[in-house]
């Protein structure tokens, strides 16, 4: 059941995570590990998975190279043993085993059953608006991926990644709108499934905000601004490319690609 209480995000922590020596230059995508004690991210210019603690400190031993670049999003499998990533250029889901660090599969959307139902969203001449984010519904193991824009589309894929189950346009009709961004320019990047509410959190780079979305009823429950305090002034997170929610601890983590910072928010209910 969806929790429809109005939520507030309170910034409680901020850390710089850029590490040029390690290749963490453009953090893109974010996910928590199985027990919520660490985070994984990718950098679209480096063939690697980076592990961070909750203060944004890089774990060299927990990070590892992978044989694919142009990675834009990352998610943890429901069993906590694998990471799933999206490669924007090929619109593929890449799955890697965390223990062995071996690539298990690479599945392009175009090779899945029912691709014809979404083919028209992906032009033959790529428009640089491919897959940006990924998350896993831990209740049924279904995988969600999001197309960045032109148009923004949320796509549900079967647990075995063989079949496209459903897709939804992210448009003004179901609540994806922003007072300062034209509908056709609104984009979407990171995804995080909220197991406690059975909802999905979706970041928008240009909107500098989060959309709290109810997939089952196809409606945005709330749009939340991603604000930070900079020298006493309220500013917004630039290029919010990844989000990871920890509903048990009421924490929400966001990574900003432009400034290379990890932001930790406490999720509060409005009284």
C-alpha positions in Angstrom: 0.0 0.0 0.0 1.3 3.4 -0.9 2.1 5.9 1.9 0.6 9.2 0.7 1.8 11.3 3.6 3.5 14.4 2.5 7.2 14.1 2.9 10.0 16.5 3.6 13.7 16.1 2.8 16.2 17.5 5.4 19.8 17.7 4.4 21.9 16.2 7.2 25.2 15.4 5.5 27.3 16.4 2.4 30.6 15.0 1.2 32.8 15.4 -1.9 33.4 12.1 -3.6 35.4 12.9 -6.7 38.6 10.9 -7.0 40.4 11.6 -10.2 43.2 9.2 -9.4 40.7 6.3 -9.1 38.7 7.5 -12.2 35.6 8.7 -10.2 35.1 11.8 -12.2 31.4 11.8 -13.2 29.4 9.9 -10.5 26.3 8.7 -12.2 23.9 6.3 -10.5 23.7 5.2 -6.9 22.6 2.2 -4.9 22.9 0.9 -1.3 24.5 -2.5 -0.5 22.5 -5.2 1.1 22.7 -4.1 4.7 22.6 -0.3 4.0 26.2 0.2 5.3 27.8 1.3 1.9 27.0 2.6 -1.5 27.9 1.7 -5.1 28.2 4.2 -7.9 29.5 4.3 -11.5 31.3 7.0 -13.5 30.3 7.1 -17.2 33.9 7.7 -18.3 35.5 4.8 -16.3 35.0 1.1 -16.6 34.5 0.5 -12.9 32.1 0.0 -10.0 33.0 2.3 -7.1 32.2 1.4 -3.5 31.8 4.3 -1.0 31.0 4.4 2.7 28.1 6.5 3.9 30.4 9.4 4.3 31.4 9.2 0.7 34.9 7.8 1.3 36.1 5.5 -1.5 36.8 1.8 -0.7 39.7 0.7 -3.0 39.3 -2.9 -2.0 35.5 -2.8 -2.5 35.8 -1.1 -5.9 36.5 -3.1 -9.1 36.9 -2.8 -12.9 34.3 -4.0 -15.3 34.6 -4.6 -19.1 32.1 -2.0 -20.1 32.0 1.8 -20.3 29.3 4.4 -20.7 27.6 3.2 -17.5 24.9 5.6 -16.3 23.0 3.8 -13.5 23.4 1.1 -10.9 21.1 -1.0 -8.8 21.4 -4.0 -6.4 19.7 -7.2 -7.1 17.0 -8.3 -4.6 19.2 -11.0 -3.1 22.1 -8.4 -2.7 24.6 -10.6 -4.6 24.7 -8.7 -7.9 24.8 -5.2 -9.3 22.8 -4.3 -12.4 23.9 -1.3 -14.5 22.6 0.4 -17.6 24.8 1.2 -20.6 23.3 4.2 -22.3 24.9 3.8 -25.8 23.5 0.3 -26.3 20.4 0.6 -24.0 21.5 -2.6 -22.3 21.3 -4.0 -18.7 24.7 -5.3 -17.5 24.7 -7.7 -14.6 27.8 -8.4 -12.5 28.3 -10.8 -9.6 29.6 -8.9 -6.6 31.5 -11.9 -5.1 33.5 -13.0 -8.2 33.2 -9.5 -9.9 32.5 -11.4 -13.2 30.0 -10.1 -15.8 27.0 -12.5 -15.8 25.0 -11.0 -18.7 24.5 -8.0 -21.0 21.0 -7.7 -22.2 20.0 -5.0 -24.7 16.3 -3.9 -24.6 16.2 -4.5 -28.3 16.8 -8.2 -27.8 13.9 -8.7 -25.3 10.4 -9.9 -25.9 7.9 -7.2 -26.5 10.5 -4.7 -27.6 8.2 -3.6 -30.4 6.0 -2.0 -27.8 8.7 0.6 -27.0 10.7 0.6 -30.2 9.2 3.9 -31.3 10.8 5.6 -28.2 14.3 4.6 -29.4 15.2 6.1 -32.8 17.5 4.3 -35.1 19.8 7.3 -35.1 20.4 7.7 -31.3 19.4 11.0 -29.8 21.7 10.7 -26.8 18.6 10.2 -24.7 19.0 6.6 -23.8 18.8 4.7 -20.5 19.9 6.6 -17.5 18.7 4.9 -14.4 17.9 1.4 -13.0 16.3 -0.1 -9.9 14.9 -3.4 -8.7 11.5 -4.0 -7.2 12.6 -6.2 -4.3 9.0 -7.6 -3.9 9.0 -9.4 -7.3 12.5 -8.9 -8.7 11.3 -6.9 -11.7 13.8 -4.4 -13.1 12.9 -0.8 -13.9 14.9 1.3 -16.3 14.3 4.9 -17.3 14.9 6.6 -20.6 16.3 10.1 -20.0 14.0 12.1 -22.3 12.5 12.8 -25.7 10.3 11.3 -24.2 11.0 10.1 -20.7 9.9 6.5 -20.3 9.9 4.2 -17.4 10.2 0.5 -18.5 9.4 -2.6 -16.4 11.5 -5.7 -17.3 11.0 -9.3 -16.1 13.3 -10.6 -13.4 15.2 -12.8 -15.9 15.6 -9.7 -18.2 14.0 -11.6 -21.1 10.8 -9.7 -21.5 9.6 -6.1 -21.4 6.5 -6.2 -19.2 5.2 -2.7 -19.3 6.2 1.0 -20.0 4.9 4.4 -18.9 5.5 7.8 -20.4 6.6 10.3 -17.7 4.5 13.2 -18.7 2.4 16.0 -17.3 -0.6 13.7 -17.4 0.7 11.5 -14.6 2.3 14.4 -12.7 5.8 14.8 -14.1 5.9 18.6 -14.3 8.0 21.4 -13.0 7.1 25.1 -12.7 10.4 26.2 -14.2 11.1 23.5 -16.8 9.1 23.0 -20.0 7.6 19.5 -20.2 9.6 18.5 -23.3 12.9 19.6 -21.5 12.2 17.8 -18.3 14.6 14.8 -18.0 15.1 11.8 -15.7 18.2 10.2 -14.4 18.4 8.1 -11.2 15.9 5.5 -9.9 15.4 3.9 -6.5 12.7 1.5 -5.5 11.1 2.2 -2.1 10.2 -1.2 -0.5 8.3 0.3 2.4 5.9 2.3 0.2 6.0 0.2 -3.0 7.0 3.4 -4.9 9.8 4.7 -7.0 12.0 7.8 -6.5 13.1 9.4 -9.7 15.7 12.2 -10.0 15.6 15.0 -12.6 18.8 16.7 -13.6 17.2 19.8 -15.2 14.4 19.9 -12.6 16.9 19.6 -9.7 14.3 17.6 -7.9 12.9 14.2 -7.0 9.6 12.8 -8.1 8.0 10.3 -5.7 6.1 8.1 -8.1 3.4 5.4 -7.6 3.8 2.9 -10.4 0.7 0.9 -9.6 -1.6 3.9 -9.9 0.6 5.8 -12.4 0.8 9.1 -10.6 3.3 11.3 -9.0 2.6 11.5 -5.3 5.0 14.5 -4.7 7.7 16.5 -6.2 10.5 17.4 -3.8 13.2 20.0 -4.4 16.8 18.9 -3.8 18.1 21.8 -1.8 21.5 22.4 -0.1 22.7 25.2 2.1 25.6 27.1 0.5 27.0 30.0 2.7 23.6 30.6 4.1 21.8 30.5 0.8 19.4 27.8 -0.3 20.7 26.3 -3.6 19.8 23.2 -5.5 21.8 20.1 -6.3 23.2 20.3 -9.8 22.9 17.3 -12.1 21.4 14.9 -9.6 22.3 11.7 -11.4 21.7 9.1 -8.8 19.4 8.3 -5.8 19.3 5.5 -3.2 16.7 5.2 -0.5 17.0 3.5 2.9 13.4 3.4 4.1 14.2 1.6 7.3 16.6 4.3 8.5 14.6 7.1 6.7 17.6 8.2 4.7 17.8 9.2 1.1 21.2 9.5 -0.7 21.7 11.6 -3.8 24.8 12.1 -5.9 25.4 15.2 -7.9 27.5 14.8 -11.0 28.4 18.5 -11.6 29.9 19.1 -8.1 30.8 15.5 -7.4 29.1 15.5 -4.0 27.1 12.9 -2.0 24.1 14.4 -0.2 22.4 12.6 2.7 18.8 13.6 3.5 16.6 12.6 6.3 13.0 11.7 5.2 10.5 13.3 7.5 6.7 13.4 7.4 5.1 16.8 7.3 3.1 17.4 10.4 
